[in-house]
Amino acid sequence: MPISPRNVLGILFLGLSSAVLVGGPTTAADKQEKIDLKKLPKEVREAADEEAGKIVKEAGDKETGKIVDWKQAKKIEENGETWYEIVGVLGKAPNKRLLTLEIDDMGGIFHIEEMIDPSKIKQKVPKKVLSAFTAKHKLTKDTYVFEVREEGKVVQYDFAQPKAPPPPAKGKPGKKPGKKKDKAEKEPDEAVTISFTPEGKPIEAEKDD
């Protein structure tokens, strides 16, 4: 099954300051639809809850109250196969983080995108990966890092951060720039993602046809 591309999702799930990229619809899917979390197959929901509990335990987080707050689910069908994508929030403020799971209809998890606790990025991200990112980009409070795993193996790290707004228009000497904004100057409300292999090699972004 192909790796799902990323869509911009409002950070309202976390209550943070900007938008980040999380797992989105799978490319070229024959059919996909949002479904009520209560309508997820038992095997899928149990697998999701179990994986979330395992992640929290391995991260050393204190298990107090609800381990994960599942926010939305999608049923995806492609080439006669069916799987589910579930997005939830781990932890509590100020260290909430997003988790996206892709699970087949038998409860097998084949794709995980886990946001790394912002306070632990330098400890959790391999030095080669972090160095590759900081060589050309700045690590800020609005940088969110995702560890992507397939079949239990880490396959890439994604750094998501807001696109930088274009520089303000320059007016003529002695005149203030006009208030009217050109469409090209409009600040984008989306984020950009920069990806690397676990060895620190850049991964080309997928382009839409």
Secondary structure in CASP SS format (residue, H / E / C, confidence):
PFRMAT SS
TARGET T0000
AUTHOR 0000-0000-0000
METHOD secondary structure of the structure
MODEL  1
M C 1.00
P C 1.00
I C 1.00
S C 1.00
P C 1.00
R E 1.00
N E 1.00
V E 1.00
L E 1.00
G C 1.00
I H 1.00
L H 1.00
F H 1.00
L C 1.00
G C 1.00
L C 1.00
S C 1.00
S C 1.00
A C 1.00
V E 1.00
L E 1.00
V E 1.00
G E 1.00
G C 1.00
P C 1.00
T C 1.00
T C 1.00
A C 1.00
A C 1.00
D C 1.00
K E 1.00
Q E 1.00
E E 1.00
K E 1.00
I E 1.00
D C 1.00
L H 1.00
K H 1.00
K H 1.00
L C 1.00
P C 1.00
K H 1.00
E H 1.00
V H 1.00
R H 1.00
E H 1.00
A H 1.00
A H 1.00
D H 1.00
E H 1.00
E H 1.00
A H 1.00
G H 1.00
K H 1.00
I H 1.00
V H 1.00
K H 1.00
E H 1.00
A H 1.00
G C 1.00
D C 1.00
K C 1.00
E C 1.00
T C 1.00
G C 1.00
K C 1.00
I C 1.00
V E 1.00
D E 1.00
W E 1.00
K E 1.00
Q E 1.00
A E 1.00
K E 1.00
K E 1.00
I E 1.00
E E 1.00
E E 1.00
N C 1.00
G C 1.00
E E 1.00
T E 1.00
W E 1.00
Y E 1.00
E E 1.00
I E 1.00
V E 1.00
G E 1.00
V E 1.00
L E 1.00
G C 1.00
K C 1.00
A C 1.00
P C 1.00
N C 1.00
K C 1.00
R E 1.00
L E 1.00
L E 1.00
T E 1.00
L E 1.00
E E 1.00
I E 1.00
D E 1.00
D C 1.00
M C 1.00
G C 1.00
G C 1.00
I E 1.00
F E 1.00
H E 1.00
I E 1.00
E E 1.00
E E 1.00
M E 1.00
I C 1.00
D C 1.00
P H 1.00
S H 1.00
K H 1.00
I H 1.00
K H 1.00
Q H 1.00
K H 1.00
V C 1.00
P C 1.00
K H 1.00
K H 1.00
V H 1.00
L H 1.00
S H 1.00
A H 1.00
F H 1.00
T H 1.00
A C 1.00
K C 1.00
H C 1.00
K C 1.00
L C 1.00
T C 1.00
K C 1.00
D C 1.00
T C 1.00
Y E 1.00
V E 1.00
F E 1.00
E E 1.00
V E 1.00
R E 1.00
E E 1.00
E C 1.00
G C 1.00
K E 1.00
V E 1.00
V E 1.00
Q E 1.00
Y E 1.00
D E 1.00
F E 1.00
A E 1.00
Q E 1.00
P E 1.00
K C 1.00
A C 1.00
P C 1.00
P C 1.00
P C 1.00
P C 1.00
A C 1.00
K C 1.00
G C 1.00
K C 1.00
P C 1.00
G C 1.00
K C 1.00
K C 1.00
P C 1.00
G C 1.00
K C 1.00
K C 1.00
K C 1.00
D C 1.00
K H 1.00
A H 1.00
E H 1.00
K C 1.00
E C 1.00
P C 1.00
D C 1.00
E C 1.00
A E 1.00
V E 1.00
T E 1.00
I E 1.00
S E 1.00
F E 1.00
T C 1.00
P C 1.00
E C 1.00
G C 1.00
K C 1.00
P E 1.00
I E 1.00
E C 1.00
A C 1.00
E C 1.00
K C 1.00
D C 1.00
D C 1.00
END
